[in-house]
Amino acid sequence: MTTNEKQKFTAYLQAHHIHGKTISDYLSRVNQYTQWLQSHTHKEAEQAEKKDILNYLHYLQTHSQPDMGTRQHTLGMINRYYAYLLQNKRVIKNPAQLINLRGTRKQRLLKLFTVEEMQQLADAHYYLCVKYDVNQPNLNLRNHIALLLYIHQGIKPQELNLLNTEALDLRKAVIKIPATRKTNARTLPLHATQIGLFYEYINNVLPALRNPKHLLVNAVPKDFSKDLKKINLKFISFKQLRASIITHWVQTQGLRRAQYNAGHRYISSTQNYLANDMESLKNDINKYHPIQAL
């Protein structure tokens, strides 16, 4: 890639909310691909076909990237490069778009919570740990607020650590979740149960903490998940709660809105949760089909 090409591709990536080291990784891997094309096929990227990309991936498997996941990552970056070329009308189709490497790890289906079950988990935690546990009220309230962010906004632990008081707009009842290396920023509505708790937390708890600008200081301790497992044996991890609410968004709001809510960079990440949706549908069919009732 020429210097000019790198600058244009960098601007394209930045416009799609990709920054920092990730851009460097894109430039490095795409440059390796274009150099391989020139040396092995005497083609420019614009002239490459699907078979050329498959040959390059086979070359990586035998020379530098035996791990399937790493090659899948490289393929994703090549795919994004061709999307850039397509946008600039330098190609008429994306030869990497329909390539699917066999053997890549699929999204593991989690035992999902329904929205009602997650609300019951939150209610039980509130009454057992916030309202009646007087030993550590500030810690319990902070944990409960974090739990609600997992349940209603599908937040990730990395995003939780980045939240500050400026992320909250209680007048509009929204929270701004910042971007991370893997997720996009988004603004999501607060649930009715969150607003009063945030007021109490900000006014009564946060001023006493060491870093009042950080909304949830030190995030959530590891033993918090143990408390939730005692409340509901179905609880496995906070990832399970995120998967549950994303699946609910896919079912009720569609893929594009679910992609925005989850902060997914690519629609393919959101499509993984269609597997959870289909599994839920299959369970309903097995449960309610007339044959099963005989």
HUCOR-V729016 format. One line per field, one symbol per residue. psi: psi as a letter, one per 40 degrees, with the letter a starting at -180 (. if undefined). burial: I if it has 24 or more other C-alpha atoms within 12 Angstrom, else O. A space follows every 50 residues. Layout:
# HUCOR-V729016
psi=???
burial=???
This chain:
# HUCOR-V729016
psi=hidddddddddddddffhibddddddddddddddddddddefiiddeiid dddddddddddedegdhddddddddddddddddddddefeieiheedehh hieihihhhihiiidddddddddddddddddehedgdddddddddddddd ddefiiddddeehidedhgddefihhhiiadeiiiihiiiideddddddd dddddddeidgedhdghebhideddddddddhedhdiddddddddddddd ddeidddddddeehdiddddddeddddddddddddddehddde.
burial=IOOOOOOOIIOIIOOOIIIOOOIOOIIOIIIIIIOIIOOOOOOOIIOIII OIIIOIIOOIOOOOOOOOOOIIIIIIIIIIIIIIIOOOOOOOIIIIOOOI IOOOOOOOOIIIIIIOOIIOIIIOIIOOIIOOOOOOOIIIIIIIIIIIII IIIIIIIOIIIIIIIOIIOIOOOIIIIIIIOIIIIIOIIIOOOIIOIIOO IIOOIIOOOOOOOIIIIOIIOOOIIOIIOOIOOOIIIIIIIIIIIIIIII IOOOIOOIIIIIIIIIOOIIIIIIIIIOOIOOOOOOOOOOOOOO
